[in-house]
């Protein structure tokens, strides 16, 4: 069966994907979602991707998944192992040489102005646990350019969350069209879909294992 390698978002931990991991494992798949070294100023995006690929039991039959800021990490990992597929989940899509810090202006990002951009549809107990696990982000990670000269030449998919208050649907559709050129699959969930709709998200991901 397929191994899913998941790059979590900024300030986050692999734990946020434990429910998706359980659902995928119940289907016979393997899941790795390590805590990336996001607070370490000595580490850059390539090191984060290395942490992800080092966690793999094998580089055969791997689908790499990037959530949110993990969109800067997942393609590096996917290219390094020639992954079976690359899946973005309401993720940042980098351009060659672009720093994460510049991405916001370059894509025309605007704040939705809505309260609770992350956990509005997440159960309270999971919200509390997720907030306890939040971490800081290194300045180096925001200032260093994305190292690839193009997106990996791999089957690539985008899951767009239609109730996302952080990367709103209209904004995200434009970014996906401009930078990826694929038709996104839509999921009725907020930004933290791995906690609010884990089974539905796992079902979508499992489709890319085929």
trRosetta pair geometry for C-beta under 8 A, 3 or more apart (Angstrom, degrees):
i j d omega theta_ij theta_ji phi_ij phi_ji
1 27 7.7 159 -157 117 144 78
1 28 4.4 178 -73 128 159 97
1 29 4.9 -132 145 -95 124 52
1 30 6.8 139 91 -7 102 79
1 61 7.6 165 125 135 26 140
1 209 7.1 7 -174 178 78 139
2 29 5.2 -19 69 -128 76 107
2 30 7.4 -145 109 37 41 75
2 61 5.2 -125 -114 155 62 100
2 62 7.2 138 -169 -110 80 23
2 63 5.6 27 171 -4 130 107
2 84 6.9 -101 -131 50 112 156
2 209 3.7 -136 7 -138 151 109
3 29 6.9 159 -97 -177 28 85
3 30 4.3 -25 -109 75 80 107
3 31 7.3 173 -161 -80 62 26
3 32 6.8 17 179 1 107 99
3 56 6.2 102 134 -143 150 94
3 57 6.7 -161 -104 41 150 94
3 58 6.8 157 -11 61 151 82
3 61 6.4 105 14 101 82 80
3 62 4.9 -30 75 -107 98 75
3 63 7.4 176 87 27 47 67
4 21 7.8 -155 74 -109 123 70
4 24 5.9 -39 11 171 141 166
4 29 6.1 44 -10 154 103 131
4 30 7.1 -180 22 91 66 53
4 31 4.8 -11 63 -112 102 76
4 32 7.4 -178 90 30 56 59
4 62 7.6 146 -98 -160 19 65
4 63 5.2 -24 -108 71 70 97
4 64 7.9 147 -162 -99 54 21
4 65 5.9 13 -174 -7 101 121
4 205 6.4 35 -113 164 144 132
4 209 7.8 -68 -63 -77 96 111
5 32 5.3 -7 -114 65 68 101
5 33 7.8 160 -163 -78 39 52
5 52 5.4 99 171 170 115 102
5 53 7.1 28 -157 -89 158 49
5 55 7.0 140 -133 76 99 106
5 56 5.9 -37 -85 -78 125 105
5 62 5.6 17 -8 -173 114 115
5 63 7.3 177 24 86 72 44
5 64 4.9 -26 70 -110 103 70
5 65 6.9 170 83 23 48 74
5 77 6.3 -134 120 143 137 142
5 83 7.7 -116 37 -112 122 130
6 14 7.0 120 87 -136 108 86
6 17 5.1 143 118 -144 161 176
6 20 7.7 114 -87 92 159 133
6 21 7.8 -109 5 -72 145 97
6 31 6.7 10 -8 -169 117 95
6 32 7.0 -177 23 90 76 50
6 33 4.0 -12 64 -102 115 95
6 52 7.9 -147 72 -139 29 114
6 64 8.0 167 -82 -162 30 51
6 65 4.6 -17 -110 69 72 110
6 66 7.9 167 -159 -80 52 29
6 67 7.1 18 -173 -8 96 108
6 70 7.5 -7 170 -171 63 160
7 36 6.6 43 -148 -54 78 140
7 48 7.2 77 -142 146 115 108
7 49 7.5 -22 -95 -102 135 63
7 52 5.5 -36 -81 -89 90 148
7 64 7.2 26 -11 -180 105 93
7 65 6.8 -171 25 93 69 56
7 66 4.6 -7 61 -111 115 73
7 67 6.9 -173 90 24 64 68
7 70 3.4 156 113 -158 94 110
7 71 8.0 179 91 -40 125 24
7 73 4.1 -174 -163 89 151 121
7 74 4.6 -145 25 -65 134 80
7 77 6.7 174 -54 8 125 142
8 12 4.3 -131 153 100 118 118
8 13 6.3 -3 96 109 172 10
8 14 5.6 -139 -32 -84 133 45
8 16 5.8 111 -135 48 125 119
8 17 6.5 -134 -87 -21 99 116
8 33 6.4 80 -47 -175 101 100
8 35 7.7 -26 29 -119 137 45
8 36 6.5 -160 47 3 91 109
8 67 5.9 -20 -143 55 38 115
8 68 7.9 -1 166 47 50 106
8 70 5.6 169 89 -63 13 131
9 12 4.5 68 66 4 75 139
9 16 7.7 -46 28 72 95 159
9 67 4.8 -75 -48 110 92 93
9 68 3.1 24 -116 62 122 127
9 69 4.8 102 -161 28 64 85
9 70 5.4 -83 -79 -13 46 96
9 91 8.0 -148 -95 -113 94 80
10 38 6.8 156 -140 -155 56 146
10 68 6.2 -110 11 125 80 117
10 69 3.4 82 -38 -8 94 153
10 70 8.0 -149 -34 -33 59 63
10 137 5.3 -4 -166 -83 102 137
11 38 7.1 -136 -65 125 28 152
11 69 8.0 101 9 12 71 145
11 134 5.2 3 162 -163 102 88
11 135 5.5 -177 -155 65 51 60
11 136 6.8 -4 -113 -114 84 13
11 137 5.7 -64 -62 -44 76 99
12 16 5.3 -40 -174 -3 117 147
12 67 7.8 -43 61 92 162 120
12 68 7.5 103 -7 57 140 137
12 69 8.0 167 15 41 108 112
12 130 7.9 -22 -133 -163 88 97
12 133 7.7 40 -158 114 50 104
12 134 7.2 -34 -94 -119 43 62
12 135 7.3 -89 13 31 8 94
13 16 6.1 129 69 -12 63 92
13 35 4.9 -19 -144 -108 83 99
13 133 4.9 -85 17 157 136 121
13 135 6.7 100 -57 -9 92 118
14 17 6.0 -61 -174 36 59 106
14 18 7.7 87 134 -57 73 79
14 33 3.6 146 -156 126 101 86
14 34 5.4 -120 -58 154 146 5
14 35 5.1 -102 -3 -59 100 56
14 36 7.9 126 -52 -16 91 69
15 18 5.4 -16 -164 -29 53 116
15 33 8.0 -178 -34 110 19 121
15 129 7.8 -113 137 143 133 110
15 130 7.8 -170 100 -105 108 65
15 133 5.8 -90 53 -160 138 170
16 130 6.0 65 -101 -121 97 107
16 133 7.6 -167 -52 88 88 139
16 192 6.9 -97 -168 -153 122 103
16 194 5.4 84 143 89 85 132
16 195 6.1 -66 -163 -49 80 109
17 20 4.9 -55 -167 47 75 115
17 21 5.6 85 131 -31 86 99
17 31 7.3 -149 134 168 117 132
17 33 4.3 -152 65 -132 134 168
17 67 7.8 -176 -74 -8 116 147
17 194 4.9 -58 -103 -170 62 147
18 21 5.3 -52 -145 36 33 117
18 22 6.4 37 155 -23 65 101
18 33 7.6 -138 -68 62 53 142
19 22 5.7 -46 -148 31 33 112
19 23 6.6 31 152 -16 62 105
19 194 6.6 144 57 165 97 72
19 195 6.6 112 25 -113 135 45
19 198 3.5 -69 118 -116 114 169
19 199 7.8 -70 152 -44 104 63
20 23 5.7 -57 -150 38 33 110
20 24 6.2 28 154 -15 68 108
20 31 7.4 161 111 -136 83 157
20 194 4.9 -65 -23 -144 128 90
20 198 4.7 -133 -64 -154 64 90
20 201 5.5 -52 -108 94 117 116
20 202 4.9 176 -150 -71 71 94
20 205 7.2 67 -175 13 117 149
21 24 5.9 -59 -145 41 29 107
21 25 6.0 30 156 -20 66 110
21 31 3.9 -159 -132 90 89 154
21 33 6.2 -112 -67 1 128 128
22 25 5.7 -55 -143 38 28 112
22 26 6.4 34 154 -25 62 104
22 198 7.7 33 51 151 97 139
23 26 5.7 -50 -152 29 30 115
23 27 7.1 24 149 -13 60 104
23 198 5.8 162 -12 141 136 96
23 199 5.2 -179 -114 -109 149 60
23 202 3.5 -159 103 -4 129 176
23 203 7.7 -66 154 -41 131 65
24 27 5.6 -59 -158 37 39 109
24 29 4.3 -57 163 65 95 125
24 31 5.2 103 77 -55 132 123
24 202 5.0 -142 -54 -149 77 108
24 205 6.5 -44 -90 92 122 126
24 206 6.4 -175 -119 -74 82 95
25 28 7.6 109 -173 -29 35 6
25 29 6.2 -98 -86 69 36 67
25 30 7.2 52 -103 -107 82 31
25 31 6.1 -88 -54 6 92 110
27 202 7.4 168 -7 158 131 113
27 206 5.5 -32 121 -117 172 137
29 206 7.0 -144 -27 -111 142 87
29 209 6.3 -105 -96 -101 129 159
30 57 6.6 -64 163 23 159 127
32 52 7.4 135 113 -163 113 64
32 55 4.2 159 175 127 137 115
32 56 5.9 -137 20 -85 156 52
32 57 7.7 174 -52 -13 129 79
34 51 5.7 -136 96 151 137 98
34 52 6.3 -163 41 -100 109 50
34 54 7.9 -14 -1 73 165 88
34 55 4.4 -159 -32 -69 127 151
36 48 4.5 35 -166 -149 122 96
36 51 5.4 142 -125 78 65 143
36 52 6.9 -11 -91 -54 102 91
36 70 7.9 167 -14 -104 152 91
36 73 6.8 -57 -118 -126 158 166
37 40 4.2 -20 164 18 109 126
37 43 4.4 51 102 46 127 168
37 47 6.3 -50 55 127 126 114
37 48 6.3 -140 46 -94 76 71
37 51 6.0 167 -6 -58 94 153
38 48 7.0 51 -77 -106 68 124
38 135 6.1 118 74 103 117 126
38 136 7.6 -177 117 96 97 47
38 137 5.4 -53 163 -117 107 65
38 138 6.4 -163 165 0 50 89
38 141 6.4 -15 -152 -39 69 167
39 135 5.6 -96 -51 167 118 117
39 136 5.2 78 -112 72 101 87
39 137 7.0 -100 -90 -108 56 17
39 138 5.8 131 -161 -52 22 86
40 43 4.2 52 92 11 114 112
40 47 7.8 -89 85 113 125 145
40 138 6.1 -46 71 -61 31 141
41 138 4.7 173 -89 -148 55 120
41 139 6.7 11 -118 42 103 82
41 140 5.0 121 -156 -9 65 125
42 140 7.7 120 -48 21 10 168
43 47 3.8 -122 -158 89 92 150
43 48 6.6 111 149 -51 116 72
43 138 7.1 148 62 6 80 163
43 140 7.5 137 71 89 43 135
43 141 7.8 8 98 -70 78 100
44 47 5.4 105 49 9 53 102
44 48 7.4 -99 116 -6 34 91
44 140 6.1 -97 -92 142 77 112
44 141 6.7 165 -140 -98 50 62
44 144 5.0 -54 -140 79 119 165
45 48 5.4 -48 -150 31 38 115
45 49 6.5 37 152 -17 67 102
45 72 5.6 -87 -132 140 134 106
45 73 5.9 -145 -162 -94 87 71
45 76 6.2 143 141 -19 99 160
45 141 6.5 115 -61 -141 76 80
45 144 6.6 -159 -2 90 100 116
45 146 6.6 -38 70 -119 168 59
45 147 6.7 -173 77 -4 116 103
46 49 5.7 -52 -151 37 34 111
46 50 6.4 38 148 -23 64 105
46 76 6.1 -136 -108 -178 56 147
46 147 5.8 18 -62 6 109 154
47 50 5.4 -51 -147 34 35 116
47 51 6.6 43 150 -25 64 98
48 51 5.7 -48 -157 27 34 115
48 52 6.9 32 146 -17 62 102
48 73 4.8 -78 113 -121 121 125
48 76 7.9 84 76 67 87 139
48 141 7.6 63 -37 -121 137 120
49 52 5.5 -53 -156 34 38 114
49 53 6.4 26 153 -10 70 105
49 73 5.2 -175 -73 -167 79 78
49 74 7.8 179 -112 -81 97 12
49 76 3.8 -99 -75 100 161 114
49 77 4.1 -157 -158 -59 93 79
49 80 6.4 136 145 -6 122 140
50 53 5.9 -56 -141 43 34 102
50 54 5.9 39 157 -25 67 108
50 77 7.9 -157 -53 -98 26 86
50 80 7.8 -162 -88 -145 62 176
51 54 5.8 -53 -142 35 25 114
51 55 6.8 29 155 -25 58 105
52 55 6.0 -59 -160 26 30 112
52 56 7.7 40 145 -34 59 95
52 64 7.5 74 146 -137 137 107
52 73 6.7 123 -19 154 144 117
52 74 7.8 -111 149 -103 174 52
52 77 4.6 -41 86 -103 130 150
53 56 5.7 -34 -164 3 47 119
53 59 7.2 21 -160 -99 99 106
53 77 5.1 -176 -50 -146 98 94
53 80 5.7 -74 -65 94 160 133
53 81 5.6 177 -128 -44 120 123
56 59 5.8 83 117 -77 148 60
56 62 6.3 -21 -131 -103 139 141
56 81 7.3 59 17 -106 168 161
58 61 7.7 26 102 43 114 83
58 62 7.7 -165 99 -54 68 107
59 62 6.0 -60 -159 -10 46 136
59 81 4.2 -141 -153 -155 115 115
59 82 7.7 72 157 50 115 78
61 84 5.6 27 -145 -45 41 140
62 81 6.0 -2 56 118 144 139
62 83 4.9 -84 92 -131 93 86
62 84 5.9 158 62 6 40 95
63 83 6.5 106 -117 174 25 116
63 84 5.5 -55 -71 69 67 105
63 85 4.7 -5 -122 62 90 94
63 86 7.6 -175 -164 -79 64 23
63 87 6.2 24 171 -2 107 114
63 205 7.1 149 115 -175 146 91
63 208 5.4 115 -133 114 146 112
63 209 6.1 -94 -22 -85 140 70
64 74 4.9 152 143 -164 108 89
64 75 7.8 153 105 -81 138 28
64 77 5.2 167 -135 96 145 110
64 78 4.0 -136 38 -75 147 94
64 81 7.7 136 -52 52 125 119
64 83 4.7 -82 -7 -105 106 167
64 85 7.5 -164 32 94 65 51
64 86 5.3 -14 68 -114 98 70
64 87 7.2 174 89 28 48 70
65 70 7.6 23 124 129 62 138
65 74 6.4 -96 114 -121 17 137
65 87 4.8 -19 -108 72 75 101
65 88 7.8 158 -158 -91 56 20
65 89 6.3 23 -176 -12 101 112
65 205 6.6 -16 -87 -125 139 125
66 70 3.8 -167 -160 124 73 90
66 71 4.5 131 129 -85 129 41
66 72 7.6 168 -167 28 140 35
66 73 6.0 165 -120 64 115 78
66 74 2.8 -113 -51 -15 116 137
66 75 7.1 -41 -24 -23 151 67
66 86 7.5 4 2 -174 106 90
66 87 7.4 172 24 90 65 52
66 88 5.3 -24 68 -113 95 67
66 89 7.0 -177 88 25 44 75
66 91 4.9 79 112 -131 94 158
67 70 4.6 45 48 36 53 131
67 71 7.6 -101 100 -40 7 76
67 88 7.9 145 -88 -166 33 54
67 89 4.6 -23 -101 71 78 108
67 90 6.9 22 -153 62 73 79
67 91 5.8 -135 -147 -83 18 100
67 194 6.8 -42 -99 -26 160 127
68 71 6.8 -134 108 -7 17 97
68 89 7.7 -32 -23 91 60 80
68 90 6.4 3 -70 103 67 86
68 91 5.7 -86 -33 -113 12 62
68 92 6.6 33 170 -10 40 89
68 166 7.8 3 -120 105 113 142
68 167 7.5 -172 -116 -14 75 131
68 191 6.9 57 -82 -178 118 103
69 72 6.0 -33 177 18 63 110
69 73 7.5 49 130 -7 72 106
69 91 7.8 -109 13 -149 11 80
69 92 5.9 20 -110 13 37 128
69 100 6.8 35 -143 -142 98 139
69 137 7.8 -115 -149 -114 172 139
70 73 5.0 -61 -153 43 56 111
70 74 5.5 61 151 -34 86 102
70 91 6.1 -77 73 -127 76 120
71 74 6.2 -37 -122 26 30 112
71 75 7.6 26 180 -11 55 100
71 88 5.3 43 -109 -133 103 112
71 91 3.1 142 -63 159 116 111
71 92 4.0 180 63 64 128 60
71 93 5.6 -76 169 -71 136 41
71 94 6.7 160 126 -17 92 83
72 75 7.9 -70 -169 31 20 97
72 76 7.8 13 147 -11 54 114
72 92 5.8 -6 -39 89 88 119
72 94 5.1 82 -111 -42 75 131
72 100 5.6 -39 -73 -81 160 109
72 146 5.9 -124 -150 -102 93 110
73 76 6.0 -68 -163 35 39 111
73 77 6.4 29 152 -14 75 110
74 77 5.8 -61 -149 41 33 108
74 78 5.9 32 157 -21 70 110
74 86 6.1 130 143 -156 110 99
74 87 7.8 -93 177 64 152 48
74 88 6.9 175 65 -90 151 71
74 91 7.3 -23 17 -165 136 163
75 78 5.3 -52 -137 39 35 114
75 79 6.1 37 161 -21 67 104
75 86 6.1 48 -98 -152 69 150
75 94 7.4 -137 36 44 136 107
75 148 6.3 -82 121 3 115 159
75 151 5.9 -86 -142 -143 146 68
75 152 5.3 -172 -162 -6 89 104
76 79 6.1 -56 -150 36 25 108
76 80 6.5 28 152 -24 61 109
76 146 8.0 -142 -59 -164 112 84
76 147 6.7 62 -110 54 120 106
76 148 6.3 -151 -91 -40 73 114
77 80 5.7 -57 -149 31 31 114
77 81 6.7 -4 165 8 66 109
77 83 7.4 52 119 -46 78 130
78 81 6.8 -78 -149 50 25 87
78 82 7.9 51 164 -122 59 8
78 83 4.0 -68 -145 14 78 132
78 86 4.3 9 -116 -88 169 111
78 152 5.1 -139 105 23 108 164
78 154 5.8 -120 157 31 122 161
79 82 7.4 19 -165 -73 30 45
79 83 7.9 -39 -38 5 23 95
79 148 6.4 143 -8 -106 165 132
79 152 4.1 -151 -78 -91 88 117
79 154 7.7 -140 -83 -19 58 126
82 154 7.4 170 -161 -89 50 118
83 86 6.0 104 80 -64 135 77
83 152 7.5 60 36 129 99 159
83 154 5.8 43 70 -152 84 159
84 154 7.7 102 117 -167 16 116
84 155 7.3 -25 148 45 56 116
84 209 7.8 54 107 -131 146 48
85 154 6.3 165 -126 153 31 107
85 155 4.4 -45 -113 85 88 104
85 156 7.1 171 -167 -82 73 32
85 157 6.7 14 174 3 118 107
85 208 4.8 -139 96 173 159 112
86 152 6.1 123 -32 62 150 124
86 154 5.1 94 -7 90 107 126
86 155 7.2 162 24 87 69 53
86 156 4.7 -14 69 -110 101 79
86 157 7.3 169 90 26 53 66
87 156 7.6 173 -81 -157 37 50
87 157 4.8 -13 -113 68 78 101
87 158 7.5 169 -161 -85 58 27
87 159 6.6 30 178 -11 103 104
87 205 6.4 159 98 -121 171 82
87 208 5.6 -168 -64 16 130 175
88 91 3.9 -118 -167 39 98 127
88 93 6.7 -5 -122 -80 167 91
88 156 7.6 26 -7 -177 98 92
88 157 7.2 -167 28 96 68 52
88 158 4.7 -11 65 -114 105 74
88 159 6.9 -167 95 27 55 68
88 180 7.6 -118 21 -89 145 155
89 159 4.7 -8 -114 62 69 114
89 161 7.5 52 177 -37 78 106
89 193 6.5 -126 177 51 121 127
89 194 7.6 79 132 -49 158 97
89 201 7.1 43 -131 -151 139 120
90 159 6.9 -56 -27 97 67 77
90 160 6.4 100 -84 -137 73 40
90 161 4.4 -26 -63 9 133 109
90 164 5.3 166 -138 -90 142 153
90 166 7.9 89 158 71 126 103
90 167 5.3 157 -177 63 94 130
90 172 6.6 -51 -136 -121 71 153
90 191 5.9 -150 123 -135 152 61
90 193 6.9 131 4 -5 128 120
91 158 7.6 -129 37 -135 96 89
92 100 7.1 54 139 -131 163 89
92 103 5.7 32 -162 163 124 158
92 167 8.0 -146 -68 -89 63 142
93 175 5.7 154 32 154 119 107
93 176 6.9 137 -25 -95 152 51
93 179 4.3 141 118 106 133 143
93 180 5.7 -100 -137 -45 153 105
94 98 5.2 -171 -165 67 85 116
94 100 7.5 -57 -97 -82 113 66
94 103 6.6 -73 -107 -98 70 123
94 146 4.1 129 163 -73 147 166
94 148 7.9 111 95 47 122 104
95 98 4.3 79 60 -20 82 133
95 106 7.0 -117 18 147 131 149
95 146 7.2 137 73 48 36 138
95 179 6.6 -108 -72 -129 87 115
96 146 6.6 -124 -131 88 27 105
96 148 6.2 -100 -106 99 83 63
96 149 5.0 39 -129 -148 138 35
96 150 6.2 -23 -59 -67 124 41
97 145 4.7 -24 -159 -167 45 134
97 146 6.6 -41 9 56 10 78
98 102 5.6 -130 -165 78 81 114
98 103 5.9 91 152 -80 123 77
98 106 6.3 -88 -138 26 129 170
98 145 6.4 118 57 -146 15 79
98 146 5.3 7 60 14 70 114
99 102 4.7 86 58 8 86 101
99 103 7.2 -124 97 -28 48 80
99 142 6.6 62 163 157 106 48
99 143 5.7 -16 -155 -159 142 24
99 144 6.3 140 -121 70 97 20
99 145 5.3 -69 -67 -88 73 50
99 146 7.2 -173 -92 -19 27 72
100 103 5.4 -31 -152 -3 39 123
100 141 6.5 -1 29 141 143 74
100 142 4.9 -95 78 -131 106 54
100 146 7.6 107 -48 -57 70 94
101 104 7.6 -50 177 12 35 102
101 142 4.1 79 -57 163 99 93
101 143 5.8 15 -3 -84 138 51
102 105 6.1 -63 -166 46 58 101
102 106 5.4 53 144 -24 86 117
103 106 5.6 -68 -142 44 28 112
103 107 5.9 11 168 -8 69 114
103 109 7.7 50 123 -20 75 131
104 107 6.6 -68 -147 41 19 98
104 109 4.3 -72 -159 38 72 135
105 108 7.6 34 -177 -72 33 31
105 109 7.3 -66 -61 32 24 91
107 171 7.7 76 142 180 110 99
107 175 5.3 12 -155 -103 123 113
107 178 8.0 164 -133 68 80 143
107 179 8.0 -39 -109 -34 106 136
108 171 7.6 -156 96 -140 90 96
108 174 7.6 -46 64 110 126 142
109 171 6.6 68 -121 -166 60 140
110 171 7.1 -156 39 -91 79 133
112 117 6.7 141 42 -111 123 109
112 165 5.1 -135 65 -174 160 70
112 166 7.2 -103 0 -92 124 18
112 168 5.2 135 -87 -58 115 123
114 117 6.2 120 85 -87 94 76
114 165 4.4 -97 78 -159 137 124
115 120 7.9 116 102 -84 72 118
116 119 5.9 -83 -171 59 101 73
116 120 4.4 119 119 -70 117 91
116 165 7.1 62 98 65 58 157
117 120 7.6 -15 -120 -19 6 111
117 165 4.2 -139 -134 100 64 103
117 166 4.2 99 161 -70 117 82
117 191 6.5 34 146 -4 77 142
118 122 7.7 -16 133 -1 69 132
118 165 7.7 -104 -41 61 32 103
118 166 6.3 37 -76 -44 70 130
118 190 7.1 123 -171 143 25 123
118 191 5.2 -68 -123 66 58 127
118 192 5.5 62 178 -27 79 115
119 122 4.4 -69 -154 38 74 121
119 127 4.3 92 -171 -122 140 112
119 130 7.0 175 -96 69 123 138
119 131 7.6 -36 -52 -53 156 105
119 190 7.5 151 -110 104 9 151
119 192 6.2 6 -91 25 58 144
119 195 7.8 -27 -124 89 80 139
120 163 7.9 -129 81 150 117 110
120 165 6.4 63 6 -3 138 139
120 190 5.6 156 54 -91 90 158
121 163 6.2 54 -27 117 149 141
121 189 6.5 -158 90 -154 146 60
121 190 4.4 160 27 -8 114 120
121 192 7.9 179 64 62 83 88
121 196 4.4 56 109 -143 95 146
121 197 7.9 0 126 -32 125 93
122 126 5.2 -113 170 89 104 112
122 127 4.8 132 100 -68 114 90
122 130 7.1 -23 152 10 158 147
122 190 7.2 -95 -34 59 84 130
122 192 5.4 -11 -63 87 131 128
122 195 4.6 20 -129 113 117 118
122 196 4.7 -93 -84 -72 63 90
123 126 4.8 77 67 15 89 106
123 127 6.8 -155 93 -12 41 89
123 195 7.6 -128 30 158 80 95
123 196 7.6 161 -11 -111 67 60
124 127 5.4 -54 -143 34 33 116
124 128 6.3 34 160 -21 67 103
125 128 5.9 -50 -149 33 31 111
125 129 6.5 27 154 -14 63 107
126 129 5.7 -55 -146 40 34 110
126 130 6.0 37 155 -21 68 107
126 195 4.8 165 150 -170 138 117
127 130 5.8 -57 -146 37 27 110
127 131 6.3 24 158 -18 64 109
127 195 7.7 130 -69 142 56 146
128 131 6.0 -58 -147 36 27 109
128 132 6.6 30 153 -22 62 106
129 132 5.7 -54 -152 31 33 114
129 133 6.6 19 154 -12 64 111
130 133 5.9 -69 -153 41 31 106
130 134 7.1 57 149 -53 64 85
130 192 7.1 31 -151 -152 168 153
130 195 6.4 -41 -60 -81 141 163
131 134 5.7 -19 -155 -16 40 117
137 141 5.9 -102 177 62 93 132
137 142 6.7 81 133 -43 121 107
138 141 4.6 100 69 -5 93 101
138 142 7.6 -168 98 -3 58 82
139 142 5.9 -63 -160 38 41 107
139 143 6.1 20 153 -10 75 118
140 143 6.1 -73 -141 44 29 101
140 144 5.8 20 171 -22 71 116
141 144 6.8 -51 -127 29 22 104
148 151 7.2 90 119 -88 141 24
148 152 7.4 -71 -151 -53 155 71
150 153 7.8 29 110 -48 120 83
151 156 6.9 7 159 -78 129 164
151 180 7.2 114 -92 -115 169 69
152 156 7.4 145 74 -71 86 119
155 208 7.6 173 120 -155 121 99
156 180 6.6 -136 126 -160 130 109
156 182 6.2 -155 99 -34 91 152
157 182 6.7 -132 -120 139 37 155
157 184 8.0 108 178 -130 65 54
157 185 6.7 5 -180 2 109 113
157 208 5.9 -127 17 -95 151 133
158 176 5.1 178 107 -129 171 127
158 180 6.0 106 -41 101 135 166
158 182 5.8 145 8 80 107 117
158 184 4.2 -63 96 -109 104 91
158 185 7.1 165 88 23 52 70
159 184 6.7 138 -116 -170 12 95
159 185 5.2 -30 -108 73 66 96
159 186 7.8 141 -164 -105 58 16
159 187 5.6 19 179 -7 103 122
159 193 7.7 -119 128 67 125 164
159 201 7.2 97 160 -136 161 85
159 204 5.8 95 -107 135 133 149
160 164 7.8 -105 179 4 65 132
160 169 6.3 88 162 -130 117 78
160 172 5.3 154 -135 117 107 133
160 173 6.7 45 -134 -73 159 72
160 176 6.8 -74 -72 -33 121 153
160 184 3.9 60 -17 145 116 146
160 185 7.0 166 21 76 77 39
160 186 5.1 -34 73 -104 96 67
160 187 7.1 163 79 23 43 74
161 164 4.1 97 90 -45 106 108
161 167 7.7 88 51 74 100 97
161 169 7.6 -124 91 -80 46 84
161 172 8.0 65 43 28 65 172
161 186 7.8 137 -103 -158 15 63
161 187 5.4 -34 -105 74 63 94
161 188 7.8 79 -159 -161 64 8
161 189 4.7 -72 -142 78 107 80
161 190 6.2 44 156 154 135 8
161 191 6.3 168 77 -89 153 32
161 193 5.2 -148 -99 -53 131 125
162 169 5.1 27 -134 -84 57 135
162 186 5.2 46 -47 -172 112 110
162 187 6.8 -171 2 79 86 37
162 188 5.4 -34 52 -105 115 53
162 189 7.4 86 38 31 67 45
163 188 6.0 56 -18 -173 112 59
163 189 5.8 -135 44 118 107 11
163 190 4.8 -61 106 -71 97 61
164 167 5.1 -20 140 67 140 69
164 168 6.1 -165 94 -101 87 29
164 169 6.6 134 45 -52 96 67
164 172 7.0 50 66 -23 143 145
164 189 7.5 33 -58 102 77 62
164 190 5.6 121 -97 -161 46 46
164 191 4.7 92 -138 -69 91 69
165 168 6.8 14 -140 -84 27 81
165 190 6.4 -15 3 -143 88 102
165 191 6.7 -83 42 -24 65 109
166 191 4.4 31 24 -77 120 147
167 171 6.1 -129 -170 88 62 118
167 172 4.8 77 151 -70 102 113
167 191 6.6 113 24 -108 85 103
168 171 4.7 83 62 14 84 109
168 172 6.7 -167 86 -9 37 93
169 172 5.8 -63 -140 41 27 107
169 173 6.1 31 162 -24 66 105
169 186 7.8 33 -132 -129 119 114
170 173 5.9 -50 -146 30 28 112
170 174 6.8 27 155 -17 60 105
171 174 6.0 -63 -161 34 31 110
171 175 6.5 24 151 -15 68 108
172 175 5.6 -54 -145 38 37 110
172 176 6.1 37 156 -20 69 106
172 184 7.5 27 133 -41 105 170
173 176 5.9 -55 -146 38 29 111
173 177 6.3 28 156 -18 63 108
173 184 6.8 -120 -109 21 68 132
174 177 5.8 -57 -148 38 29 110
174 178 6.1 21 158 -14 65 112
175 178 5.9 -60 -142 42 28 107
175 179 5.7 -14 173 14 67 119
175 180 7.9 47 131 2 67 100
176 179 6.8 -72 -125 52 18 85
176 180 5.0 -41 -161 41 61 120
176 181 8.0 -156 153 -17 62 18
176 182 6.7 -77 173 61 102 73
176 184 5.2 -16 176 -46 171 117
177 180 7.5 -24 -55 54 9 76
177 181 6.7 57 -161 -96 40 42
185 204 6.1 164 118 -152 144 125
187 193 6.0 58 111 -137 138 149
187 197 6.4 177 167 94 117 151
187 200 6.2 140 -150 130 112 118
187 201 6.4 51 -150 -88 162 75
187 204 6.4 -77 -76 -36 124 157
188 197 7.4 134 82 -78 64 159
188 200 8.0 -48 52 147 77 164
189 193 3.7 82 122 -111 147 98
189 196 5.2 152 -153 87 102 119
189 197 4.1 -108 -90 11 131 133
189 200 7.1 174 -49 80 128 132
189 201 7.2 -25 -3 -60 167 107
190 193 6.7 178 67 -66 48 66
190 196 5.7 74 37 8 94 163
192 195 4.7 -12 145 35 109 110
192 196 5.9 104 94 -13 80 102
193 196 5.7 -69 -127 53 36 96
193 197 5.0 -37 -163 49 81 99
193 198 7.8 148 145 -74 63 43
193 200 7.8 -90 -178 80 107 103
193 201 5.0 130 137 -72 110 135
194 198 5.8 45 -174 -100 46 82
194 201 6.0 -98 -94 78 53 165
195 198 6.7 18 -107 -54 15 101
197 200 4.2 -37 168 45 107 118
197 201 5.5 115 105 -26 86 95
198 201 5.8 -61 -144 41 28 109
198 202 6.0 30 158 -22 66 108
199 202 5.6 -51 -144 36 30 113
199 203 6.5 34 154 -22 63 103
200 203 5.8 -51 -152 31 31 114
200 204 6.8 30 151 -16 62 103
201 204 5.7 -54 -153 35 35 111
201 205 6.4 33 152 -17 67 106
202 205 5.6 -55 -145 39 33 111
202 206 6.1 39 155 -27 66 105
203 206 5.7 -49 -146 30 29 114
203 207 7.2 42 151 -29 58 95
204 207 5.9 -46 -166 15 36 116
204 208 7.8 26 146 -13 61 100
205 208 6.0 -59 -166 31 44 108
205 209 7.4 50 140 -28 68 98
206 209 5.4 -43 -161 16 48 119
206 210 7.8 54 148 -27 64 92
207 210 6.2 -48 -171 13 42 113
